[in-house]
Amino acid sequence: MSIKVVQEYERAVIFRLVNLFKIILNLKNNLKGRLLPGGAKGPGIFFIVPCIDTYRKVDLRVLSFEVPPQEILSKDSVTVAVDAVVYFRISNATISVTNVEDASRSTKLLAQTTLRNILGTKTLAEMLSDREAISLQMQATLDEATEPWGVKVERVEVKDVRLPIQLQRAMAAEAEAAREARAKVIVAEGEQKASRALKEAADVIAESPQAIQLRYLQTLNSISAEKNSTIIFPFPVDLLSALLHQQQHSSTQQPSLSTQNQQQQQTQIQPINRSPVHKTNVFSTVVAPASQQYQMSPGTTYHSTIHSSDTSSKANLL
């Protein structure tokens, strides 16, 4: 008898008459012989018969492996590279040895194909947003497929979804445009609320004239608190509006006076046309007040009446 020991997290699956069959019948090395009744042994000490019994240790701890990046064509015809992580353990040591040659390797290959099959039915948006649902679906599919192998899939996580560079740029531009649109909407809503608040404040101030004076004092107090050298004197709005009204009234009267003066000057000098008398080399000049001279061409008759504050004269020129 030979004594063997297995750890707490291990189990030993014992086969009998394996070495005997190998010696007598010269069979292949993968012959396991007959499984001993009672299932896997352990943890602790167990006995085997040398040259007759053989055993195989099985680790019952949770193991993990990475699924290599898989090039997958999504439902909306986008090529992405997706990798994942799978956590599993051996739930039945005897079945994991007798029903499958290598339970760990078989589970890895099955995880790759399952990842391709599930993600091929999803769109890109679903891959990026519904990772938890995809992980749960993969876990349920793998657990159902590996149950006859004595394997229990504990957890599946989608590790990374790699997009093409051009698609990344397009998605970044789309996200930036959406953020700018939301920012403009927020600014517009803030301005709308501020305008409503200002309107309400203006209505309150309009109800009591003393409120505007209090506002002046608050403004002066805030300016003086900042140690500013600027001096501001509040000016009454009513007085300012009266001065502006008076200035506008005076500016409207000045154009009317200037137009009246122009009309009077035009009526002072009135030309009278008479039949011309032909005389050669006859020139006449009338000297008027304010040093105004009128020179006439020969052979014309001109009647001029000039009014001044001191004198008035009439001249008939032939």
Summary of the structure (lengths in Angstrom):
residues: 318
radius of gyration: 55.7
end to end distance: 169.5
largest distance: 170.6
contacts: 754
relative contact order: 0.07
helix: 47%
strand: 26%
